[in-house]
């Protein structure tokens, strides 16, 4: 899940979707906590597995706002409302509609030499 692209749909933002990446995924066990003694640590066999409900905490780092009506990419100007729906992007082909270039894109490697050449 870490490094997964996601789209956030915030109903309060009209015609705007937020594009982000999932970061800092942490699995938490509510019955096992630091500095709190639990009888389940000494005798785990008494614990019913249905009680153990691990949950996950994660953050989404926002990178862009997508405007579907104009197929444009905007700067993120809003914080999503709590409870907004988060969708994992499984096939990113639709992002090609938003990223366009009619000029060639050049990639160069620049290296710096430190010290005398021999």
C-alpha positions as CSV (number, residue, x, y, z in Angstrom):
1,X,0.0,0.0,0.0
2,X,2.9,2.4,0.6
3,X,3.7,4.5,-2.4
4,X,0.3,3.7,-4.0
5,X,-1.3,6.5,-6.1
6,X,-4.8,7.5,-4.9
7,X,-7.6,9.9,-5.8
8,X,-9.5,11.7,-3.1
9,X,-13.1,12.8,-3.9
10,X,-14.2,15.6,-1.6
11,X,-17.9,16.4,-2.1
12,X,-17.3,20.0,-1.0
13,X,-14.9,20.6,-4.0
14,X,-16.9,20.9,-7.2
15,X,-15.2,19.5,-10.4
16,X,-11.9,18.8,-8.5
17,X,-10.2,15.5,-7.5
18,X,-7.1,15.4,-5.4
19,X,-4.2,13.2,-6.6
20,X,-1.8,11.9,-3.9
21,X,0.4,9.1,-2.7
22,X,-0.1,7.0,0.4
23,X,2.7,7.4,2.9
24,X,3.5,6.3,6.5
25,X,1.4,3.2,6.6
26,X,1.3,1.8,10.2
27,X,-0.5,-1.3,11.4
28,X,-1.8,-0.8,14.9
29,X,-3.0,-3.4,17.4
30,X,-5.4,-1.8,19.9
31,X,-4.9,-4.5,22.6
32,X,-1.1,-4.2,22.6
33,X,0.1,-0.8,23.8
34,X,3.4,0.5,25.2
35,X,3.7,0.7,28.9
36,X,0.3,-0.9,29.5
37,X,0.3,-4.5,30.9
38,X,-2.1,-6.8,29.2
39,X,-3.0,-10.4,30.3
40,X,-2.9,-11.4,26.6
41,X,0.8,-10.9,26.4
42,X,1.4,-13.7,28.9
43,X,-1.4,-16.0,27.8
44,X,-2.3,-15.3,24.1
45,X,-4.2,-18.5,23.8
46,X,-7.1,-17.1,25.9
47,X,-7.6,-14.4,23.3
48,X,-10.4,-15.0,20.8
49,X,-9.1,-14.1,17.3
50,X,-12.4,-12.3,16.6
51,X,-11.5,-9.7,19.2
52,X,-8.2,-8.9,17.5
53,X,-9.1,-6.3,14.9
54,X,-5.9,-4.7,13.6
55,X,-6.4,-1.4,11.9
56,X,-4.2,0.6,9.7
57,X,-3.3,4.3,9.8
58,X,-1.8,6.1,6.8
59,X,-1.3,9.6,5.4
60,X,-1.8,10.8,1.9
61,X,0.6,13.3,0.5
62,X,-1.2,15.5,-2.0
63,X,0.6,16.3,-5.2
64,X,-2.0,17.8,-7.6
65,X,-5.6,18.7,-8.1
66,X,-7.3,17.3,-11.2
67,X,-10.1,19.1,-12.9
68,X,-12.1,16.6,-15.0
69,X,-14.2,19.1,-17.0
70,X,-11.1,20.7,-18.6
71,X,-8.7,17.8,-18.2
72,X,-6.2,20.1,-16.4
73,X,-3.8,19.8,-13.5
74,X,-3.9,22.4,-10.8
75,X,-2.0,23.3,-7.7
76,X,-3.5,21.8,-4.5
77,X,-5.3,24.7,-2.9
78,X,-7.7,22.9,-0.5
79,X,-7.4,20.4,2.4
80,X,-9.8,17.5,1.9
81,X,-12.7,17.4,4.3
82,X,-12.5,14.6,6.8
83,X,-14.5,11.6,5.7
84,X,-13.8,12.2,2.0
85,X,-13.6,9.0,-0.1
86,X,-10.1,7.8,-1.1
87,X,-9.8,5.6,-4.1
88,X,-6.7,3.5,-5.0
89,X,-5.6,4.0,-8.6
90,X,-5.2,0.5,-10.1
91,X,-4.8,1.6,-13.7
92,X,-3.3,5.0,-14.3
93,X,-4.1,5.2,-18.0
94,X,-6.7,8.0,-17.4
95,X,-3.9,10.2,-16.1
96,X,-2.6,10.4,-19.7
97,X,-5.5,12.8,-20.4
98,X,-4.1,15.2,-17.8
99,X,-0.4,15.1,-18.7
100,X,0.3,16.3,-22.2
101,X,3.2,17.8,-24.0
102,X,3.4,18.8,-27.7
103,X,7.1,19.5,-27.4
104,X,9.9,16.9,-27.0
105,X,11.0,16.1,-23.4
106,X,14.7,15.8,-23.0
107,X,16.3,13.9,-20.1
108,X,20.0,14.6,-19.3
109,X,22.5,13.3,-16.8
110,X,24.7,16.0,-15.4
111,X,27.8,14.9,-13.5
112,X,30.3,16.9,-11.6
113,X,33.9,15.7,-11.3
114,X,35.6,16.6,-8.0
115,X,39.4,16.6,-8.0
116,X,42.0,16.5,-10.7
117,X,41.5,14.5,-13.8
118,X,44.1,11.8,-14.4
